[in-house]
Amino acid sequence: MPDRIVRERGRRIVRTRVLGSSNPVARWGRESKATCMDSFGGFFLGILLFCITFALPYCAATQEKDSKDIAKLEVRDVAAGVPSDGKALISGPLTATNTPVPPLDSRTGAQKAGTTIIYYQYTMDLWQTHTETHTETRTVTENGQDIEITEEVTEDVSEWVNQRDERRWAQLSVGTVIVNPERCDIDLPEIEIYRQELPNQRREVVTAILLPDQVLLAAELQSGQVAPEPDFYRLTTKSKDELVASLNSAEESSRWIKIVLSVILWTVALNLIVGPAMVIFNIFPIKAVGCGLRALVGLVSFLTALALTFTMYVAIRYWWAVVLALILLTWLLVTVVKKGKAEPDLSVPEDTA
């Protein structure tokens, strides 16, 4: 069954407003006036958005890659001892104490089957119906006038409403290194061990993480324990190569998301900034002409945003190359200027006659 059902109960008109004549020229005038006011308001928003967006290419260019640091480390078996300080990859069994017992353990039977639960999440939802109201606006034409009608719509909404959300962790460690689930990025498979749903009444679900046979802990250590602010802190059942590949994929995805978002936001910002200038396009009563010109401005804004993002990203990521290029360019300019200022040879050749 769907998680949400909406039934309309009724509507009532809460406001009517005469906009003006339904004549096409009059409509064009009203739309032009509204566009003009919106454009000047959007100009200041565009300036703010333009400045804020500089943070995105900067973050994309300076993003640290934990995958590179982990790739340089050697996997060390916990039986061989844990290093006291520095970045490390520790492989070994995961130890769990004070293991949690789900509220529905008597029905799930997970621990009775010989499996150890190191984490569970129990949710209980009730199917409830409540009333929601919102407004809808539409425009109708009556007696040559455009009239705006605002209606209040009342709906009965039936959906699952959470009543209880309980989560518990066992105390975890790899060898002598204590693992804090609240700080650690835990990449362990989570499975559903119990579900009971009574349609239109009650739903209970228990998901859990079972104790794995072997884990890999990637962390920065200090005095034999995880550092207070480690560069990375991850617990997984993956091998080193699988961990590095997954981290690299996530990091590259994050980098490209920032780059693409930077282009989009700068495109929007530039369109908002030139918005007041585009009001002039409203002199064309034919909408297709104005829309075409706005599309052209949008294309120019996109290309400008693309070039700006590329320039910022390259300048920050490869700043050393930019500095060397500027030094080389300065040297070339100085050399050219010096040659241009060289004194001409004014010596008169001797007369051999």
Sequence and secondary structure as in RCSB ss.txt:
>XXXX:A:sequence
MPDRIVRERGRRIVRTRVLGSSNPVARWGRESKATCMDSFGGFFLGILLFCITFALPYCAATQEKDSKDIAKLEV
RDVAAGVPSDGKALISGPLTATNTPVPPLDSRTGAQKAGTTIIYYQYTMDLWQTHTETHTETRTVTENGQDIEIT
EEVTEDVSEWVNQRDERRWAQLSVGTVIVNPERCDIDLPEIEIYRQELPNQRREVVTAILLPDQVLLAAELQSGQ
VAPEPDFYRLTTKSKDELVASLNSAEESSRWIKIVLSVILWTVALNLIVGPAMVIFNIFPIKAVGCGLRALVGLV
SFLTALALTFTMYVAIRYWWAVVLALILLTWLLVTVVKKGKAEPDLSVPEDTA
>XXXX:A:secstr
  SEEEEEEEEEEEEEEEEEE  HHHHHHHHHHHHHHHHHHHHHHHHHHHHHTTHHHHHHHH   HHHHHHTS E
EEGGG   SSEEEEEEE EEEES    TTHHHH TTTTT  EEEEEEEEEEEEEEEEEEEEEEEEEETTEEEEEE
EEEEEEEEEEEEEEEEEEE EEEETTEEE TTTSEEE   EEEEEEEETTTEEEEEEEEE  S EEEEEEEETTE
E SS S EEEESS HHHHHHHHHHHHHHHHHHHHHHHHHHHHHHHHHHTHHHHGGGGG SSHHHHHHHHHHHHHH
HHHHHHHHHHHHHHHHHTHHHHHHHHHHHHHHHHHHHHHHT            
